């Protein structure tokens, strides 16, 4: 057995020998299934592409503290919703600024600016952010979370980049990262530089700190997958692709987290089933990043959540 290590505190048992893996830092206790390919940052690649005398590691980025705000971009989100008591489906678009710093994200696997921009958990966090922005818009139009009959995120675009579906662990589609070098994003300033923002979401915990509560009434079970954020095969143009999802992730892990805090926060607002499910998926994605679950250092980290317990707790529906 080979063992990979990560700046995120997990111990990983590798089921294959001689596979390229991430430059590494510390050890901990999860045992996800890892397949060939892995999170990719081999020494030869770093030296060749980046011209470095030794490979860089996302474990140590001098001068990068608070710098993720410079990778902010404006995204136009296509949303649709219906309000309780109204039969018309409303299709609309909203433009919002996605700021990785504000989202509590950190430099992830393969992050070597300016050539390779790879914020941690970009796939799961951007998707959760987009769904929540659509829900926020629906809430304003319907006046209350309890009056949202449906709310759905359809797509996101910025410049010549687009995302037509939410990255998941089951889809077989290739979704490229907005930071892939082929795309030009829409930014607030010509240089794309923004002052660091105070995050409205907590920064990930230090390694080994998080402990699940001993008693929990409402849980979210699901799956996470990762490892294909910087893939080994070059495109036909010779460039290294950055992705949010490929047709086959290299690592998967079963997840089971407590959502009592989520239920407590929203119980009085009486969200509908549609609203509760979006709140649940967002909580699941952000919580896994916060506790530094295995694979969250990959930009293509993505999640599939079973929200049945949260929906039941918030709505009474089975």
N, C-alpha and C positions, 0 to 999 in steps of 0.2 A: 504494500500500500504506500502510495505517495501521500503526503499531506501538504495542502496549500494553507497559507496564512494570509491574513488580511489586517488592515488597520482597524477593521470592524471585528469585534471580539468573538470570533467563532473558531471552532476546531472542525476542519472539514476532512472527511475521509474520501480520498479519490479512488475511484474504482478502475482507473486506467493508468498505465505507466507511460512516461515520455510524452506528456502533453504540455503545450505552452501555457504558462499561468502568470498571473499578476505578480509584480514585485511586491514584497510582503513585509509585515511588521509584528503582529501579535496573534495570540491564540485564545480560543474559547470553546463553546460546548454544543453547537448544533451539528447535525449529521445529515445534511441534504444530499440528494442524489446529484452527482456531478458527472457530466458526460464530456466526451472529447471536444476540445476547442477552448473552453474555459474563458475566464476573464483574461484579456490578452495584453501583455506588455513584456515580451521577451527582450533580453539584453540586445540581441542583434538588431531587432526592429528599432529600438530606441536610439541606438547609435547611428544606424543608417538614415532614418527619417529625420532625426533631430540634430544630428551632427554632434552628439555629446561624447565626451570621453568615458562617461559611465552612465548607465540608464537612470532616468529620473524615477521617482516614486511618488504616488499621490499621498504617501504617508508624511512627506516633508515638503511643503511648498513655502519657502521663505518669501515674505512680502505679499502673500496672497490673502492674508487675513482681511475679511470684509470686502474682498474684491469681486465677489460673484455678481454684484449689482451691475457691473459693466457689461454683462451678457444679457441684460434685459432687452426685450423686444415687444412690439405691439402685435397682438393677435386678434383677428376678427373671427368671432365664434358664431356659428350658425346654430340657433336654438329653436325649439318649438315647445309650446305648452298649451294646456287648456285649463281654464278656471272652473271650479265647481259651480254648477248652475248655468254654465254657458256651453253650448255645443260646438262653437267654432274653434278649430285648431289654429293657433296663432304661430306663424313662422316669422322669425326676426333674426337680426344680426346685432351683436354688440362687440365693440372694440375695447379691449382691456390691455394693460401692460403687464406682461409676465416678468417678474423680477425674481430670479433664483435666490437672491439674498433675502428678500422678504419671505420667501417660502421655506426658509430654514435649510437650504441646500448647501452642500459643500463640494469641493473638488472631488471628482470620482475617479474610477479606474480609467487610465489612459489619458487623463486630463493634462495636456501639455500646451498651454496657450503660447502663441496664437493659433497654432496649426490644428490642435485638437481640443475642442471645448466639450467637456463631458461632466456636467453636474450630476451629483449622486441622485439616484432615483428619479431621474427626469421623466421617464415614461409614466410611472405611477402618479407622481406629484402633479405633472402638467395635466394629466387626464382628470385627476380629482379636482384640480383648480378650475378646469374648463367646465366640468359638470356643475360645480358649485356656483360659478359665475352665471350659468344659465338658470340655475335654481334661484339665485338671488334676483335675477331679472324677473322671473316668473312670480316670485313673492311680492315684488313691488307692484306688478300688474294685477295680481289676484288679491293683494292686500294682506294676505296671511298664509303661513305655511299650511294651515288647516283647510285652505281653499284651493290648493293646487291639485288638480285632478291628474294631470300628467306634466312631466318636465323632461326634456331630452336634449342632450348635446348631440349635434349632427356632424359638425366638422370644424376644423380650425385652419386658418391661412395666415401667413405673414410673408409679404413679398412673393417670391416664387416657390415657397415651401407650403405644403398642405398636409393635413392629417385627416383622413376620411373615416377612421374608426378608432375606437378606444383600444390601445394595446392591451392584450390579455395573454394568458398562458396557453390558451387553446387555439387561437387563431393561427393560420398558416400564411399570413400576409407579411410582406416586408414593409415596414414603416421606417423611413429614414429620419434621423434626428434633424431638428431645425438648424443645428450647428454643423451639419455636414457641409464641407467646403463648397459644394456645388450651389448652395442656396445663398440668397441675399435677403436678409430679413428687414422688416420695417422697424426702425428705431426712432426714439424721440429726438435724438440729436444726430447730427451728421456723423460724428465720431462714434456714436453708440455708447459713450461713457456717461455713466450716471453716478451720482454720489451714493455711497453705501446707505442702504435704508435700515432702520431698526426693524428687525423681523417681527411680524405679527404671529409667527409660529415658532415654537421653541426649537433651539438648536439641538441636534442629536446628543444624547447622553454620553458621558465618558464610558469607555469599555468596562463592562462588568457591573454597572450600577443598577440596571433595571431588574426588578423582581415583580412577577405577576402577583396580584393580591391573593391571599389564601382563600378568601370567600368572594364569589362572583355570581351574580344573578343572571347576567346577560352576556353571552359570548358571541364573538364573530369567528367562525371557522372559515378556512379557505386555503388558498394556495398562492405561493409567490414563485416567480421564476426570474432568471437573470443570466448574465455571463456572455451575452452576445452584443454588448454595447460597442466594442471596437473589434470587428471580426478580422480573421486572419487573411482571408482572401481579398486581394485588391480588385477594384472595379476594372473594367476594360480600359479605362483611361489611366490606370496605374495608381489611382488614389485609394487610400484606406477609407472605407465607408464607416460612418458613424450611424448607429441605428437606435430606434426606440423599440423595435421588435423585428425578429426574423421569423422564418417558418419553423424554427426549432431552437428553443432555449437550451443552454448548456447546463443549467442547474435548476432544480426545483425543490421546494420545501413546503410541507404542510404547516399551516399556521393556526393558532388558536389563542385569541387574545380577549381580555375582559373589556366590555364596553359599558360598564355601569356609569362611568363618567359622562359618556355621550347621552345615555338615557336620562340621567339626572338633569343635564343641561337643556334638553329639548322637551321634556315631558309636558311642561305647562303650555308649550306652544302648540301641542296637539297636531303634529305634522301628519299629512296624509301618507298612505303607503308609498306613493311615488317619491314624496319628499324624504321620508324616512330611509328609503333605500339609497338615495344619493348621499345623505348625511352619513350613512353607515359605510359606504364605499370610500368616502373621503376620510373618515376616521381610521379605517383599516389601513389605507395607504400611508397616511401621515404618521400613524402610530408605529408602523413597522420601520419607517425612517428614523423616528425619534428614538426607538430602542436599539437602533443599529442591528436590525435583523440581518441574517446572512444574505448577502447579495445586494443590499441597499447601496453599496458603494458603486454599483454598476449603473450607468445612465439608462440602460434598457430594463431596469428592474420594473416589474409589473405585477399586478395582483388580481386575483379572482376571489371575491368575498361571498360567503353565504350569509345573507342579512336576515334570515328568517326570524331569529331570536330578537333582533333589534326591532324589526317591523312589528312583531307581536307585542313587545314591551311598550312601544310608543303608540300603537294604534289599537291593540287588542285583537287584531286580525291574525288568523293562523297562516 
